[in-house]
Amino acid sequence: MLDKQVVSEGKIQRRLARLDDADHPLAGQIMGSEPEVMARAAAVLARMGFDVIDLNFACPVRKVVARKRGGFLMSEPERVLDIVRAVREAAPGRPVTLKLRRAFRETDKTREAFWRIGRGAFELGAAALAVHTRSVDQKYAGPDDREFLARVKREFSGRTIIGSGDILQPADALRMLDETGVDGVLAARGAIGNPWFFRQVRDLAEGREVHQPTLEEQGRTIRRHYELACETYGLKRASLYMRNFGIRYARMHPHPGQARQACLAIKNEKEWRSFLAEWYGTSVGEPS
Ligand SMILES: Cc1cc2nc3c(=O)[nH]c(=O)nc-3n(C[C@H](O)[C@H](O)[C@H](O)COP(=O)(O)O)c2cc1C
């Protein structure tokens, strides 16, 4: 979330106020460039009951970088550390974590920035670093750098390091833990349309058969996701927004190509109900 949106009273604050008890421990992530605004946003999150404050210095989206937020700050280590200091003071008692990329660009100067940020952040009391091992200008292209991640863990051996990058299948999570020695891994794209991902990783780690959701279970989950999207965004916006997720869920459907095509054609709430009934045998209640 943008720090500015978190501090202004409005839609985002109303959404944040609806935290579910079952979701704790919960981290709230903020992104911005001014230490003072980031600190105020962190204080709002702490007041609302977020257990951990996470700071985003990794986002590679062009608009974000152009506004000198997110991944751009991998090129400004002193500003990052000013933000960490201000946030720590504003949210005492809450662990503060950082999401980083390996570098801003592939130049020596910005590579050094990573180590300056890492060391400085831990000195200031940061609880953990989550590291996506591509540079910001790589976005999602090219290989992620596992050797770099292993080195980060060696350099900060007593600290908590979380790895990120290309955890697309459950087995990828265990492989990253094994290859790099990091303390945890962060799954992103692999879990979009597969919220069973985390359970599947645990199944693998504990030597059980990997859970494969039945069609009925998939339908129930998509329906719940859709209902929550409606509550959050309203019927009209949710119907279009949810198509992006529907096509990801469709990858698990016994007829993935056809389910995907049918999902892409959905335009409104009525068509969502027909889609879920026809492709998953799931009924959606009338909106109240
Ligand atoms: C659609 C999308 C949205 C993302 N949003 C965020 C975000 O808000 N904050 C963040 O720290 N990372 C975000 N990421 C980056 C992921 O946390 C992760 O570092 C990156 O996707 C690499 O992991 P993966 O290869 O397993 O997807 C996002 C990634 C995707 C694909």
The ligand as a Gaussian input file, in Angstrom:
#p B3LYP/6-31G(d) Opt

LIG

0 1
 C        1.034000      -9.494000      -9.425000
 C        2.175000      -9.327000      -8.462000
 C        2.067000      -8.387000      -7.437000
 C        3.114000      -8.216000      -6.524000
 N        2.966000      -7.313000      -5.518000
 C        3.940000      -7.214000      -4.583000
 C        3.770000      -6.341000      -3.474000
 O        2.762000      -5.636000      -3.341000
 N        4.763000      -6.305000      -2.563000
 C        5.902000      -7.069000      -2.673000
 O        6.765000      -7.018000      -1.802000
 N        6.093000      -7.873000      -3.725000
 C        5.143000      -7.966000      -4.665000
 N        5.342000      -8.806000      -5.732000
 C        6.640000      -9.493000      -5.895000
 C        6.667000     -10.831000      -5.180000
 O        6.602000     -10.660000      -3.786000
 C        7.924000     -11.646000      -5.495000
 O        9.058000     -11.027000      -4.950000
 C        8.158000     -11.842000      -6.980000
 O        6.929000     -12.097000      -7.661000
 C        9.112000     -13.017000      -7.248000
 O        8.572000     -14.201000      -6.736000
 P        7.874000     -15.325000      -7.686000
 O        8.853000     -15.542000      -8.820000
 O        7.751000     -16.524000      -6.774000
 O        6.586000     -14.770000      -8.172000
 C        4.306000      -8.983000      -6.652000
 C        4.405000      -9.913000      -7.686000
 C        3.363000     -10.095000      -8.587000
 C        3.523000     -11.111000      -9.680000

